[in-house]
Amino acid sequence: MTDASGKGGPTLSRRRFFQGLTLIPVAAALPGCGPTPTTAEPAQAGPAPDYTPQYFSAAEWTCVSAICDRLIPADETGPGAVESGVPEFLDRHMQTPYAAGAIWYMQGPFLEAPSEFGYQGKLALREIIKIGLGAFDAHCRKAFDGKLFADLDHAQQETLLKAAEGGKLELEGISSKLFFSNLLGEVKNGYFADPKYGANRNMGAWKMIGYPGMRADYLDWIGVRDKAYPLGPVDLAGRRG
């Protein structure tokens, strides 16, 4: 898990986070990229707009924003998840047919199975996230004298997230590992998605890793390993970063 603990330096911390990116099917999780269209309105790139969540409650919005801030904190390497708009991406994405399980096989039997068989549970993605957020805050209230996750200091938050990552946190009604792995995957998706989906504002994540975005042709640079790509990224709307 990526955190702001500073162990090994912030650059190494982010490097550890990015090692898992190739396992996340970014396009498949984005509104408009799957076989079922989304009704969510695309967001505009740029400074953080005033956004009112439509799926998350106020308490869930506070919790998910605090978690995003710990999973990808801002540092000298690049922007953080919150300033990039990842919570907004998540709220929009939870309203899509994909997150609702409309394009999943959602009939039983529901059972525990090895990871190679894929997810075999009865909860759709948005239910995993919503139930997990509520259970996470409920655990914090019991363990920290009524405090919610967002009220804890960073060290306490990171300890809880690491426990959830390893499935060592007991949550009511849901596996902490299932909740954490799905939320982390969606945070990654949002962080590197095209800005039209609500996050990656000003293409900050693309600039950080040198990704050219939607440029029509950069084949001459595919094999170049000793130089950074010299041009800024371009998003789906044609804006240049």
C-alpha positions as CSV (number, residue, x, y, z in Angstrom):
1,M,0.0,0.0,0.0
2,T,1.2,3.5,-0.8
3,D,1.4,5.8,2.2
4,A,3.0,9.0,3.4
5,S,5.1,7.4,6.0
6,G,8.2,8.4,4.2
7,K,9.9,5.0,4.6
8,G,12.4,4.7,1.8
9,G,11.5,8.2,0.5
10,P,8.3,9.4,-1.2
11,T,9.6,8.4,-4.7
12,L,10.1,4.8,-3.7
13,S,6.7,4.8,-2.0
14,R,5.0,5.8,-5.2
15,R,7.1,3.4,-7.1
16,R,5.8,0.6,-5.0
17,F,2.2,1.8,-5.7
18,F,2.8,1.9,-9.5
19,Q,4.1,-1.7,-9.5
20,G,0.6,-3.0,-9.4
21,L,-0.9,-0.8,-12.1
22,T,-0.5,-3.4,-14.9
23,L,-2.9,-5.6,-13.1
24,I,-5.7,-3.1,-13.1
25,P,-8.0,-3.0,-16.2
26,V,-8.3,0.8,-16.3
27,A,-10.4,1.1,-19.5
28,A,-12.9,-1.6,-18.4
29,A,-13.8,0.3,-15.3
30,L,-14.3,3.7,-16.8
31,P,-17.7,5.1,-17.7
32,G,-18.1,5.0,-21.5
33,C,-15.4,2.4,-22.0
34,G,-17.4,-0.7,-21.3
35,P,-20.2,-2.2,-23.4
36,T,-22.9,-0.3,-21.4
37,P,-23.0,3.5,-21.8
38,T,-23.0,5.7,-18.7
39,T,-25.5,8.5,-18.0
40,A,-23.0,10.4,-15.8
41,E,-22.1,13.8,-17.1
42,P,-18.4,14.2,-17.9
43,A,-16.4,16.5,-15.6
44,Q,-14.3,19.4,-16.8
45,A,-10.5,19.4,-16.3
46,G,-9.0,22.1,-14.2
47,P,-9.1,23.4,-10.7
48,A,-11.3,21.5,-8.3
49,P,-15.0,22.4,-8.9
50,D,-17.7,22.5,-6.3
51,Y,-19.1,19.0,-6.5
52,T,-22.0,17.5,-4.6
53,P,-21.8,13.7,-4.4
54,Q,-24.8,11.9,-5.8
55,Y,-24.1,8.3,-4.7
56,F,-22.1,8.7,-1.4
57,S,-23.8,10.1,1.7
58,A,-22.0,13.0,3.4
59,A,-20.4,10.6,5.9
60,E,-19.3,8.2,3.1
61,W,-17.9,11.2,1.1
62,T,-15.8,12.3,4.1
63,C,-14.5,8.8,4.7
64,V,-13.7,8.0,1.0
65,S,-11.9,11.3,0.6
66,A,-9.8,10.7,3.7
67,I,-8.9,7.2,2.4
68,C,-8.0,8.5,-1.0
69,D,-5.7,11.1,0.7
70,R,-3.8,8.3,2.4
71,L,-3.6,5.9,-0.6
72,I,-2.1,8.6,-2.9
73,P,-0.9,11.6,-0.9
74,A,0.4,14.6,-2.6
75,D,4.2,15.0,-2.5
76,E,7.0,16.5,-4.6
77,T,6.7,13.6,-7.1
78,G,3.1,14.3,-8.1
79,P,-0.4,15.3,-7.2
80,G,-2.5,13.5,-4.6
81,A,-5.7,11.6,-5.2
82,V,-7.9,14.2,-3.6
83,E,-6.5,17.2,-5.5
84,S,-6.7,15.2,-8.6
85,G,-10.4,14.6,-8.2
86,V,-10.4,10.9,-7.4
87,P,-13.3,11.1,-4.9
88,E,-15.5,12.7,-7.6
89,F,-14.5,10.0,-10.1
90,L,-15.5,7.4,-7.6
91,D,-18.9,9.0,-6.9
92,R,-19.6,9.2,-10.7
93,H,-18.4,5.7,-11.3
94,M,-20.6,4.2,-8.6
95,Q,-23.6,5.4,-10.6
96,T,-22.7,3.5,-13.8
97,P,-24.1,0.1,-14.9
98,Y,-20.7,-1.5,-14.4
99,A,-20.5,-0.5,-10.7
100,A,-24.1,-1.6,-10.2
101,G,-23.3,-5.1,-11.6
102,A,-25.5,-4.7,-14.6
103,I,-22.9,-6.3,-16.9
104,W,-21.7,-8.9,-14.4
105,Y,-23.0,-12.4,-13.8
106,M,-24.6,-11.9,-10.4
107,Q,-26.4,-15.2,-9.8
108,G,-25.4,-17.9,-7.3
109,P,-23.9,-19.9,-6.0
110,F,-21.9,-17.4,-4.0
111,L,-18.8,-18.9,-2.5
112,E,-15.1,-18.4,-1.6
113,A,-12.9,-19.4,-4.5
114,P,-9.3,-19.1,-5.6
115,S,-8.4,-15.7,-7.2
116,E,-8.0,-17.3,-10.6
117,F,-11.7,-17.9,-10.8
118,G,-12.5,-14.3,-10.3
119,Y,-15.0,-12.6,-8.0
120,Q,-17.7,-15.1,-6.8
121,G,-19.6,-12.9,-4.3
122,K,-23.1,-11.5,-4.3
123,L,-22.2,-7.8,-3.9
124,A,-21.8,-5.5,-6.9
125,L,-18.8,-3.1,-6.8
126,R,-20.7,-0.1,-5.6
127,E,-22.2,-2.2,-2.7
128,I,-18.7,-3.4,-1.7
129,I,-17.5,0.2,-1.5
130,K,-20.6,1.6,0.3
131,I,-20.9,-1.2,2.8
132,G,-17.1,-1.1,3.4
133,L,-17.1,2.6,4.1
134,G,-19.8,2.3,6.6
135,A,-18.1,-0.7,8.3
136,F,-14.8,1.1,8.3
137,D,-16.2,4.1,10.1
138,A,-18.2,1.8,12.5
139,H,-14.9,0.1,13.4
140,C,-13.2,3.4,14.1
141,R,-16.0,4.6,16.3
142,K,-15.7,1.5,18.5
143,A,-11.9,1.4,18.5
144,F,-11.2,5.2,18.9
145,D,-13.8,6.5,21.3
146,G,-16.4,7.6,18.7
147,K,-13.9,9.1,16.2
148,L,-14.4,8.4,12.5
149,F,-11.7,7.4,10.1
150,A,-11.3,11.0,8.9
151,D,-10.8,12.2,12.5
152,L,-7.7,10.0,13.1
153,D,-4.1,11.1,12.6
154,H,-2.3,9.9,9.5
155,A,-0.3,7.2,11.3
156,Q,-3.5,5.7,12.7
157,Q,-5.2,5.8,9.3
158,E,-2.3,4.1,7.6
159,T,-2.2,1.4,10.3
160,L,-5.9,0.6,9.7
161,L,-5.5,0.6,5.9
162,K,-2.5,-1.7,6.0
163,A,-4.5,-4.1,8.3
164,A,-7.4,-4.0,5.8
165,E,-5.1,-4.6,2.9
166,G,-3.9,-7.8,4.6
167,G,-7.4,-8.9,5.6
168,K,-6.5,-8.5,9.3
169,L,-9.2,-5.9,10.1
170,E,-12.5,-7.3,11.3
171,L,-15.3,-5.4,9.7
172,E,-19.0,-6.1,10.2
173,G,-20.8,-7.4,7.1
174,I,-17.8,-7.4,4.7
175,S,-14.2,-8.7,4.3
176,S,-11.8,-5.9,4.9
177,K,-9.5,-7.3,2.2
178,L,-12.4,-7.4,-0.4
179,F,-13.3,-3.8,0.4
180,F,-9.7,-2.5,0.4
181,S,-8.7,-4.3,-2.9
182,N,-11.7,-3.0,-4.8
183,L,-11.4,0.5,-3.5
184,L,-7.7,0.7,-4.2
185,G,-8.3,-0.6,-7.8
186,E,-10.9,2.1,-8.4
187,V,-8.6,4.8,-6.9
188,K,-5.9,3.8,-9.3
189,N,-8.4,3.8,-12.2
190,G,-9.5,7.3,-11.4
191,Y,-6.1,8.7,-10.8
192,F,-4.9,7.7,-14.3
193,A,-8.2,8.1,-16.2
194,D,-8.9,10.8,-18.8
195,P,-9.9,14.0,-17.1
196,K,-13.4,13.9,-18.6
197,Y,-14.3,11.2,-15.9
198,G,-13.7,13.6,-13.0
199,A,-10.1,12.9,-11.9
200,N,-6.6,13.4,-13.2
201,R,-7.2,17.1,-13.2
202,N,-4.9,19.1,-15.6
203,M,-3.5,15.6,-16.6
204,G,-1.3,15.8,-13.5
205,A,-0.9,12.0,-13.2
206,W,0.0,11.7,-16.9
207,K,2.5,14.5,-16.6
208,M,4.1,12.8,-13.6
209,I,4.8,9.5,-15.5
210,G,5.4,11.1,-18.9
211,Y,2.3,9.6,-20.6
212,P,1.5,11.4,-23.9
213,G,-2.3,10.7,-23.6
214,M,-4.3,10.8,-26.7
215,R,-1.7,12.1,-29.1
216,A,-2.3,10.8,-32.6
217,D,1.2,9.5,-33.2
218,Y,4.2,8.9,-31.0
219,L,5.5,5.6,-32.6
220,D,8.9,7.0,-33.0
221,W,9.3,7.2,-29.2
222,I,8.0,3.7,-28.4
223,G,11.5,2.2,-28.3
224,V,13.3,5.2,-26.7
225,R,14.4,4.4,-23.2
226,D,17.1,7.1,-22.4
227,K,15.0,10.2,-23.0
228,A,11.7,11.6,-21.7
229,Y,8.9,12.2,-24.2
230,P,9.3,15.9,-25.0
231,L,5.6,16.9,-25.4
232,G,2.9,17.3,-22.8
233,P,-0.2,15.0,-22.8
234,V,-3.4,15.5,-24.7
235,D,-6.8,14.4,-23.3
236,L,-9.8,13.0,-25.1
237,A,-11.3,16.5,-25.5
238,G,-8.2,17.7,-27.3
239,R,-6.9,19.8,-24.4
240,R,-3.1,19.9,-24.1
241,G,-1.4,19.5,-20.7
